[in-house]
Amino acid sequence: MGLWFYFWYTEYGMNRYKKNFAYIDGNNLYRGTGNDGWSVDMYRLRRWLSDKYGVVCAYYFIGLVPKQKDLYTALQKAGFTLIFKEVVYNGSGEAKGNCDADLVLQSSVDAFENNCDKQVLVTSDGDYAGLVKFLQTKEKLEVVISPSKVEKCSILLKRTDAPIVYCHDVRHKIELNKKAPGKDGTLQGSFS
């Protein structure tokens, strides 16, 4: 058995036997990477979560806006379990669907009912610091994955001393690769 086998096994092999769940704040992921000027390839993200952290179920919390049905279909095809939040519209017609409470509730239920070995949280939002601390006391936290760069991730999350991985640092593994413009001038790319 060579060094390559050890690397492969520690990187991929033993994660096949984990039963970890991921909880993704969809709006936070979209805005965090978008503010840094790039987009996540959802298929690649789902595969990376599985390979790296043994994620067998990835909950994606997102506001329900009927005109976004193609996005929801693509997320489901990529392997995410969607948890919808009904949205309300502010005075300027902007949709608002805060999924924080739904994510915390699902995570807590799964922790209490021992539905998973460990949990992966994908967020930069300090509102989840309490959940992180709770999961740490229950020895259920695998990692926090921050869609924002180090300086934009909430200090409240950093103060928990939880392991934090920044999407920017794994961008080469999960970024949506855009191809050259097609004949009609639009960018050609895919979620695959």
C-alpha positions as CSV (number, residue, x, y, z in Angstrom):
1,M,0.0,0.0,0.0
2,G,1.6,3.2,-1.1
3,L,1.2,6.8,0.0
4,W,-1.3,7.4,-2.8
5,F,-3.7,4.8,-1.3
6,Y,-3.3,6.4,2.2
7,F,-4.2,9.8,0.7
8,W,-7.1,8.4,-1.3
9,Y,-8.5,6.5,1.7
10,T,-8.2,9.4,4.2
11,E,-9.7,11.8,1.6
12,Y,-12.5,9.7,0.2
13,G,-12.5,6.1,1.5
14,M,-13.4,6.5,5.2
15,N,-16.0,9.2,4.4
16,R,-18.1,6.6,2.6
17,Y,-19.1,5.2,5.9
18,K,-20.1,8.4,7.5
19,K,-23.7,9.5,7.8
20,N,-23.4,13.3,7.9
21,F,-26.0,15.9,7.0
22,A,-25.5,19.3,5.5
23,Y,-27.6,22.4,6.3
24,I,-27.2,25.1,3.7
25,D,-28.5,28.7,4.0
26,G,-29.2,29.1,0.3
27,N,-29.4,32.9,0.3
28,N,-26.2,33.2,2.3
29,L,-24.4,30.9,-0.1
30,Y,-25.6,32.7,-3.1
31,R,-24.8,36.2,-1.8
32,G,-21.6,35.3,-0.1
33,T,-19.9,33.8,-3.2
34,G,-21.7,36.3,-5.5
35,N,-20.3,39.2,-3.6
36,D,-16.9,37.8,-4.2
37,G,-17.6,37.6,-7.9
38,W,-18.2,33.9,-8.6
39,S,-20.9,31.3,-8.6
40,V,-21.0,27.8,-7.2
41,D,-21.6,24.8,-9.4
42,M,-24.2,23.0,-7.3
43,Y,-23.3,19.6,-8.7
44,R,-19.7,20.0,-7.8
45,L,-20.6,21.4,-4.4
46,R,-22.9,18.4,-3.7
47,R,-20.2,16.0,-4.8
48,W,-17.5,17.8,-2.7
49,L,-19.7,17.7,0.4
50,S,-20.1,13.9,-0.1
51,D,-16.5,13.2,-0.8
52,K,-14.9,15.5,1.7
53,Y,-17.4,15.3,4.6
54,G,-19.4,12.1,4.1
55,V,-22.7,14.1,3.5
56,V,-25.5,11.7,2.6
57,C,-28.3,14.3,3.0
58,A,-27.9,18.0,2.0
59,Y,-30.7,20.3,3.0
60,Y,-30.9,23.5,1.0
61,F,-33.0,26.2,2.7
62,I,-34.5,28.7,0.3
63,G,-37.4,31.1,-0.2
64,L,-40.2,29.9,-2.4
65,V,-40.6,32.2,-5.4
66,P,-42.7,30.5,-8.2
67,K,-40.7,32.1,-11.1
68,Q,-37.6,30.3,-9.7
69,K,-38.9,26.8,-10.4
70,D,-36.1,26.0,-12.9
71,L,-33.5,26.8,-10.1
72,Y,-35.4,24.5,-7.7
73,T,-35.4,21.7,-10.3
74,A,-31.7,22.1,-10.9
75,L,-30.9,22.0,-7.2
76,Q,-32.9,18.8,-6.8
77,K,-31.2,17.3,-9.7
78,A,-27.9,18.1,-8.1
79,G,-28.9,16.1,-5.1
80,F,-30.2,18.7,-2.6
81,T,-33.3,18.3,-0.5
82,L,-35.1,21.6,-0.7
83,I,-36.7,23.1,2.4
84,F,-38.9,26.0,1.3
85,K,-39.8,29.2,3.2
86,E,-42.8,31.2,2.2
87,V,-41.6,34.7,1.1
88,V,-43.1,38.1,1.8
89,Y,-42.5,41.2,-0.3
90,N,-41.3,44.5,1.1
91,G,-42.5,47.9,-0.1
92,S,-40.1,47.9,-3.1
93,G,-41.3,44.4,-4.2
94,E,-38.2,42.6,-3.0
95,A,-38.8,39.0,-1.9
96,K,-37.8,38.2,1.7
97,G,-37.7,34.6,3.0
98,N,-35.6,34.2,6.2
99,C,-34.9,30.5,6.6
100,D,-32.8,30.7,9.7
101,A,-35.4,29.3,12.1
102,D,-36.3,26.5,9.8
103,L,-32.6,25.5,9.4
104,V,-32.0,25.6,13.2
105,L,-35.2,23.5,13.8
106,Q,-34.2,20.8,11.3
107,S,-30.7,20.7,12.6
108,S,-31.9,20.4,16.2
109,V,-34.4,17.7,15.4
110,D,-31.8,15.6,13.5
111,A,-29.3,16.1,16.4
112,F,-31.8,15.1,19.1
113,E,-33.2,12.1,17.1
114,N,-29.7,11.0,16.2
115,N,-30.5,11.0,12.5
116,C,-26.9,11.7,11.5
117,D,-23.4,11.3,12.8
118,K,-22.3,14.9,12.3
119,Q,-23.5,18.1,10.7
120,V,-22.0,20.5,8.2
121,L,-23.4,24.1,8.3
122,V,-23.0,26.3,5.2
123,T,-23.3,29.9,6.3
124,S,-21.4,33.0,7.3
125,D,-24.3,34.3,9.4
126,G,-23.6,34.9,13.1
127,D,-27.3,34.1,13.9
128,Y,-26.2,30.5,13.8
129,A,-23.5,30.8,16.5
130,G,-26.0,29.4,19.1
131,L,-26.6,26.4,16.9
132,V,-22.9,25.8,16.4
133,K,-22.3,25.9,20.2
134,F,-25.2,23.5,20.8
135,L,-23.9,21.1,18.1
136,Q,-20.4,21.3,19.7
137,T,-21.8,20.3,23.1
138,K,-23.5,17.3,21.5
139,E,-20.4,16.5,19.5
140,K,-22.5,16.7,16.3
141,L,-20.6,19.5,14.5
142,E,-18.3,18.4,11.6
143,V,-17.5,21.9,10.2
144,V,-18.9,25.3,9.3
145,I,-18.4,26.2,5.6
146,S,-18.4,30.0,5.1
147,P,-19.5,31.3,1.7
148,S,-17.9,34.6,2.6
149,K,-14.2,35.3,2.8
150,V,-12.5,35.3,6.2
151,E,-12.9,39.0,6.8
152,K,-16.7,38.9,6.0
153,C,-17.6,35.8,8.1
154,S,-19.3,36.7,11.3
155,I,-17.1,37.2,14.3
156,L,-19.8,35.4,16.3
157,L,-19.1,32.2,14.3
158,K,-15.4,32.6,14.6
159,R,-15.7,33.0,18.4
160,T,-17.2,29.5,18.7
161,D,-13.8,28.0,17.8
162,A,-15.6,25.7,15.4
163,P,-13.6,24.5,12.4
164,I,-14.4,26.9,9.5
165,V,-13.7,26.2,5.9
166,Y,-14.0,29.2,3.5
167,C,-15.6,28.6,0.1
168,H,-13.0,30.9,-1.4
169,D,-10.3,28.5,-0.3
170,V,-12.0,25.6,-2.2
171,R,-13.2,27.7,-5.1
172,H,-11.3,25.6,-7.6
173,K,-13.3,22.6,-6.5
174,I,-16.8,24.0,-6.5
175,E,-16.9,27.0,-8.9
176,L,-19.2,27.1,-11.8
177,N,-17.0,27.1,-14.9
178,K,-18.3,29.4,-17.6
179,K,-17.5,28.6,-21.1
180,A,-17.0,31.0,-24.0
181,P,-20.0,32.8,-25.3
182,G,-22.2,30.9,-27.7
183,K,-23.2,32.0,-31.2
184,D,-26.1,34.0,-29.7
185,G,-23.7,35.9,-27.4
186,T,-24.9,34.3,-24.2
187,L,-22.6,32.6,-21.8
188,Q,-22.6,28.8,-22.0
189,G,-22.3,26.9,-18.8
190,S,-24.0,24.2,-16.8
191,F,-24.5,22.9,-13.3
192,S,-22.9,19.6,-14.3
